[in-house]
């Protein structure tokens, strides 16, 4: 835990708490002032009217105007207060995260997939997972985008470098990131963005659209003129009533279309308000990195910014909601053909912009995912920016650690595998650190591939697709045994390689479901195939006989190990990776120590 970063979050939490308290106090004062301005309207008129009707009317109007002004300020102050409240929560959550409490963050359980190339084996998803460690997304599509990035480990060097620059730029913009997150957290409903996309994709089939536009211009104007002439005593009531009835006939003809699309869009205005604010946050920021500039440039259409366009839609949807007040709806539809007018506006908006909206939401999702990774870079300034190698295969790292292991307990190791050294066989006793080291390699490769810093003092790598075989499970529903399930996974791995895919394989104790002789022979043959197919990877095993392959393929296979010191009372683990083959096994020792088998 970096004390300077912790102090920064504490200062921000205190600052935003003070801002929240100040706005809360202001809100109470506005409530009192609003109450007295409203309740004073009638008494002011009543008591001042005997003195002067003009004075009474003026004071009453002034109090009404003050009431409306105070309502507007109350709404703005309340919004600002809640904004500061979310900022306090964001900073307190980060303080917790630096103290290894990741419970407030979504673990991405829905993305867990035992059949994925590596995410299940590397604990990418689930409670206490890497995703929960990394995830700070505030939109559902941002969370999906972050998962999509973590699920793909192979990118071009150019793409990785672009992402590195973008993520680090956002890492340095702490205030901007937190404000972006706070605006994204404005509503609790984070799963309706897909509904917005779906709603926008259904174009309204407005029958006789040209005729409707003419009627929307002429009929309300005619109705208002007839009402005015009636009030002036020039014409009878029946004339303007005919115009009102005509509007209701048209309304009834389109009532099914109105009801259908109001139901489809009615829940979206509040969400659109949130995304409009997030778009504005992006549009008003100047970026330096090419990738962020490219994303920002996507937020325009017909010379209008995305936030302006979504604000127009939000306004139409808000006007559409006037129909929910029965009295207001009757008046507006009697005089202005209101619902059909909103329907026509929505139709025009969709014709112009509906194809743009999904792309703008994709930009929000990408920024949301990038902000999570930028937060990781900011929280860990001691981590290193990986160097991406262009040609051949190269992987070299010093002081590599697992991001999920507390710094005080994390034992770091250096590791390298060159273009010619294809397979590294790692041996070691139980609990010596083999599986943890494999996951350390995998997780840091994922971080490097998405453009993040990694938990190391140096890290050089060639972009490559990761494929693991570490935690195979049986499937009783499909009548698959554990052993058969593992064979299917190994078959999938080899098929990818034979099809020309560039894989980095991570295998932990292969062929665990068969006898030792069969396991050894099968494991040897698999490694021979990996060498023949020019594949790179790491194999962890308890079978020391497997290390003999390094004598047959001295240029392609090397042996590393985790050693354990045994004495009569305890095991001593140092979790340090060393050259050669382990000389110590500990299963019998542990069974005797635990009383599972007799000591003598």
PyMOL commands that set and color helices and strands:
alter all, ss='L'
color gray80, all
select helices_A, chain A and resi 3-49+53-98+109-111+130-134+140-150+157-171+174-184+193-201+209-231+237-253+255-265+269-283+290-297+306-324+326-335+338-379+434-450+482-498+516-532+544-552+587-593
alter helices_A, ss='H'
color red, helices_A
select strands_A, chain A and resi 300-301+304-305+384-385+387-389+395-400+413-417+423-428+453-454+458-462+465-469+503-508+536-541+557-566+571-579
alter strands_A, ss='S'
color yellow, strands_A
deselect
rebuild
show_as cartoon
